[in-house]
Amino acid sequence: MNELRVFCPATIANVACGFDVLGLCLDHIGDEMVVRKTDNGKLSISRIEGQDLPFEADNNVAGVAAKALLEALGSEQGFDIEIYKKIKPGSGIGSSAASSAGAVFAVNKLLGEPFSLQELIPFAMEGEKLASGALHADNVAPALLGGFSLVRSYDPLDVIKLHSPSQLYASIIHPQIEVKTADARSVLKQSVPLKKAITQWGNVGGLVSGLYTEDYDLIGRSLHDVIVEPLRSLLIPRFNQVKQAAAKAGALGSGISGSGPSIFALSKGEQTAKKVAEAMGQVYSDSGVDFDLHVSRISHKGIHPIISNTP
Ligand code: HSE
């Protein structure tokens, strides 16, 4: 196999209470990427469609992530990457993660899978570091593994794929303003009062338990973030109104998707999720801010090949 086309899904990081540790994989929202072997021993990016992003491999998250993998292997194999972006950078649904994780997934497959999906996570994190300055795994892990994932520890890295209930759907509104992850991280405080930490880790435990027991009410009760959301929500117009509208339309809970500006809500069932998306959209309809709406189930499949080309 010399060439691979892959689908690179969007992801929701943090999932309210789990800053930097929880993430989930969306279904049909995502980029495509074509990776092929070349004979010149170089890593190149020959085509980028949909967004204006750097072509130099060292300045592009896909290039940096793929290079980290090749260096770990000591491989001199050349690769060329084509990126077809549908996820807008700075949207909060894992644009850089889709490219970083997509590149390492495809390169690894074309090399005969020397690494497991779990082992690819640290390479993909190098792309995230280029994008935001932070080595966070809560987008790249669900993009690679599918479903929900929990980063139990960063040092050493320990990522667990969690159970996700089949009736759980996400509604997402993406206001067309850009919030850079690095900026959204710079507004955070470096220390957390114990009282807030207690609330937060109670909610993380409750959410994980709710996922396994398919207890949708418990999932809803746990979707609260008392640490990050109060600071970051100030960067997102009409945030509280969107949350209220989602709750009124039947959502289990809601929060900022990743570092924003997208806002997500989780619901039981697709019909409710559609109503929730509509209600979220209505909040923005007279705001003068353009927006995209998405409804997606939680995808069990992470990045996956679409077409493979065997010579
Ligand atoms: N956990 C990261 C953050 C996700 O919130 O900064 C960025 O998408």
Residues whose N, C-alpha, C, O or C-beta is under 5 A from the ligand:
A	BS01	HSE	A13 F19 D20 H136 D138 T181 G258 S259
